[in-house]
Amino acid sequence: MNGDLLEYLEGYVTEKRRNLFQKVLAERTRHFSVVLENIYQEHNSSAVVRSCDIFGVQDLHVIENTYSSKVSRHVARGSQKWLTFHRYKKDTNNTADCFKDLKEKGYQIIATTPHNDSCYLHDFDISKKSAFVFGVEKEGVSEYVKENADGFLKIPMVGFTESLNISVAAAIILENLTTRLRKSELNWRLTEKEREELYYEWIEKSIKNVDKIKNHYLQTNS
C-alpha cells in the first residue's frame, strides 16, 4: 500500500466518513464467518449480507452449486460494499472447495440446522474460529454439509413451526454470538494489517472515478 497515495485519496473523503471507517473497523471480526449454500432467494441473501455488516462479520462465503446468488440493493442498503465476498462457483461441488478454504484459514465448520445432534445457541462455545453454514429454505443445508461439518447449531424453538426463515435465523445467531464475543477476552478483532487494507479499500470505494484520480496522481508523481 502506497502511504502517500492513501493520504492523497483521503483528501477526497470527508473527515466524518474517514472517522466512521475507523470506528466500524475497530468492531469488525473474522473470528466468525458466514457461509450461504445455494441461497437463490435474493431478499434472503441480501438480508443476511445486511446482518453481517450490522453485527461486524467481515467475510461472507457464497456457494453456488445450483443457483446464482444475487444481492438486492434495496434490501442490503449498500452494506454489500463493506463486506469481503468469497464466491465458489467453478465446480459441481463448490461446497467442498469452500470448506477446504475455510479449514486452511483455521475455521471449524458449523452447520445451522434444527435436526441432528445440534448444540443450542446459548450453549455454543465461542472460543474457536467458526464458519456458520446456512442452507436453502425448506431443504436446509446439503447432505455434504451435514456429513463434513464439525458441529451443528440450532436456535431454541417452542412453537409448532420447526424452522425460521434463513435471514431471521442468521440475524438471531449473529447477534447472540457477536455480543458474547465482544464481552469476552478473546482476540476477536482484525489485525492492524487487515484494518489498513480494508480502510484503503473503503476509501477507494467512496471516491467517484477513483481509477482516473489514481492514474493522475501516479503520473504526476512518477
C-alpha positions in Angstrom: 0.0 0.0 0.0 1.3 3.4 -1.0 1.0 5.7 2.1 1.4 8.9 0.0 -1.3 7.8 -2.4 -3.6 6.9 0.5 -3.1 10.3 2.0 -3.9 11.9 -1.3 -7.1 9.9 -1.7 -8.2 10.7 1.8 -8.4 14.3 0.7 -11.4 13.2 -1.4 -13.3 11.8 1.6 -14.7 13.8 4.4 -13.2 13.6 7.8 -16.5 12.4 9.2 -16.6 9.5 6.8 -12.9 8.6 7.5 -13.6 8.5 11.2 -16.6 6.4 10.7 -14.5 3.9 8.8 -12.1 3.6 11.7 -14.9 3.2 14.2 -16.5 0.4 12.2 -13.2 -1.3 11.5 -12.5 -1.4 15.3 -15.6 -3.6 15.7 -15.1 -5.9 12.7 -14.2 -9.5 13.2 -13.0 -12.5 11.2 -13.4 -14.8 14.3 -16.8 -15.7 12.9 -17.7 -16.1 9.2 -20.9 -16.8 7.4 -21.5 -19.3 4.6 -24.5 -19.3 2.3 -25.1 -22.5 0.4 -27.4 -22.4 -2.7 -29.5 -19.4 -1.5 -31.4 -18.3 -4.5 -33.9 -16.0 -2.8 -32.5 -12.6 -3.4 -34.3 -11.0 -0.4 -32.9 -13.6 1.9 -29.3 -13.5 0.9 -29.4 -9.7 0.9 -30.9 -9.6 4.4 -28.0 -11.9 5.6 -25.5 -9.5 4.0 -27.1 -6.7 5.9 -26.9 -8.6 9.2 -23.2 -9.5 8.6 -22.5 -5.8 8.3 -24.6 -4.8 11.3 -23.0 -7.3 13.6 -19.5 -6.8 12.3 -18.8 -10.0 10.5 -16.5 -9.1 7.6 -16.4 -12.3 5.5 -19.3 -13.9 3.6 -18.7 -17.1 1.7 -21.2 -17.8 -1.1 -21.6 -21.3 -2.5 -23.3 -21.5 -5.9 -23.8 -25.2 -6.8 -27.2 -24.9 -8.4 -28.3 -21.3 -8.2 -26.6 -17.9 -8.6 -26.7 -15.7 -5.6 -27.7 -12.1 -6.1 -27.8 -9.1 -3.7 -30.7 -6.7 -3.7 -29.5 -3.2 -3.2 -32.9 -2.2 -1.8 -32.7 -4.9 0.9 -28.9 -4.8 1.6 -29.0 -1.0 1.8 -25.4 -0.7 0.5 -24.0 -3.0 3.1 -22.5 -5.3 0.4 -19.9 -2.6 -0.3 -18.2 -3.0 3.0 -18.0 -6.8 3.2 -15.5 -9.3 1.8 -17.2 -11.8 -0.5 -15.7 -15.2 -1.4 -17.6 -16.9 -4.2 -17.4 -20.6 -5.1 -19.0 -21.5 -8.4 -16.3 -23.2 -10.5 -17.1 -26.9 -9.8 -20.1 -29.2 -9.3 -19.2 -29.4 -5.6 -18.3 -25.9 -4.7 -19.1 -26.7 -1.1 -16.0 -28.9 -0.8 -13.9 -26.0 -2.2 -15.4 -23.6 0.3 -14.8 -26.0 3.2 -11.2 -26.5 2.1 -10.6 -22.8 2.0 -12.2 -22.3 5.5 -10.2 -25.1 7.0 -7.0 -23.7 5.7 -7.9 -20.4 7.4 -8.4 -22.2 10.7 -12.2 -22.3 10.8 -14.4 -25.0 12.2 -17.5 -25.7 10.1 -20.8 -25.3 11.9 -24.0 -26.3 10.1 -27.1 -24.4 11.3 -29.9 -27.0 11.4 -32.7 -27.8 13.9 -32.0 -31.5 13.3 -29.2 -33.9 14.2 -27.3 -33.6 17.5 -27.3 -29.8 17.4 -25.9 -27.6 20.1 -28.3 -24.9 21.4 -27.3 -21.4 20.5 -26.8 -20.3 24.1 -24.5 -23.3 24.8 -22.3 -22.7 21.8 -18.5 -22.4 22.6 -17.4 -19.1 21.0 -13.7 -19.6 21.6 -12.9 -21.3 18.3 -12.9 -19.6 14.9 -16.2 -20.7 13.4 -17.9 -20.5 10.0 -21.7 -20.9 10.1 -23.4 -22.5 7.2 -26.9 -21.6 6.2 -28.8 -23.6 3.6 -31.7 -23.1 1.2 -35.2 -22.7 2.6 -37.1 -26.0 3.4 -34.3 -28.4 2.5 -31.7 -26.7 4.7 -28.0 -27.4 4.4 -27.0 -30.2 2.0 -26.1 -33.8 3.0 -22.5 -32.9 2.1 -22.5 -30.2 4.8 -24.1 -32.5 7.3 -21.5 -35.2 6.7 -18.5 -32.9 6.8 -19.4 -30.3 9.4 -17.5 -30.1 12.6 -20.6 -29.3 14.6 -24.3 -28.3 14.5 -26.1 -25.3 15.9 -29.8 -24.6 16.4 -32.0 -21.9 17.9 -34.3 -23.0 20.7 -37.9 -23.0 19.4 -41.1 -23.9 21.3 -43.8 -23.3 18.7 -45.4 -25.5 16.0 -43.0 -24.3 13.3 -39.8 -26.3 13.0 -37.6 -23.7 11.3 -37.0 -20.0 10.9 -36.6 -18.0 7.7 -32.8 -18.1 6.9 -32.4 -14.4 7.2 -34.1 -14.3 10.6 -32.0 -17.3 11.8 -28.8 -15.6 10.7 -29.6 -12.4 12.5 -30.5 -14.2 15.7 -27.3 -16.3 15.7 -25.0 -13.4 14.8 -26.5 -11.0 17.4 -26.1 -13.6 20.1 -22.6 -14.8 19.2 -21.0 -11.4 18.4 -22.5 -9.9 21.6 -20.9 -12.7 23.6 -17.7 -12.4 21.7 -17.3 -8.7 22.4 -17.8 -9.3 26.1 -15.2 -12.0 26.1 -11.4 -11.7 26.5 -10.8 -13.5 23.1 -8.7 -11.8 20.5 -11.5 -11.3 18.0 -10.6 -8.1 16.3 -8.9 -7.7 12.9 -5.2 -7.4 12.8 -3.7 -4.0 12.1 -2.8 -5.0 8.6 -6.3 -6.2 7.9 -7.7 -2.9 9.2 -5.3 -0.9 7.0 -6.1 -3.0 3.9 -9.9 -2.6 4.4 -9.6 1.1 5.2 -7.7 1.7 1.9 -10.4 -0.4 0.0 -13.2 1.5 1.6 -11.6 4.9 0.8 -11.3 3.8 -2.8 -15.0 2.7 -2.9 -16.0 6.1 -1.6 -14.5 8.1 -4.5 -16.1 8.5 -7.8 -13.8 7.9 -10.8 -11.1 6.7 -8.4 -9.1 5.0 -11.1 -8.8 8.2 -13.0 -7.8 10.1 -9.9 -5.2 7.4 -9.0 -3.7 7.5 -12.5 -3.4 11.2 -12.4 -1.6 11.1 -9.1 0.8 8.4 -10.3 1.6 10.2 -13.5 2.3 13.5 -11.7 4.4 11.8 -9.0 6.4 9.3 -11.1 
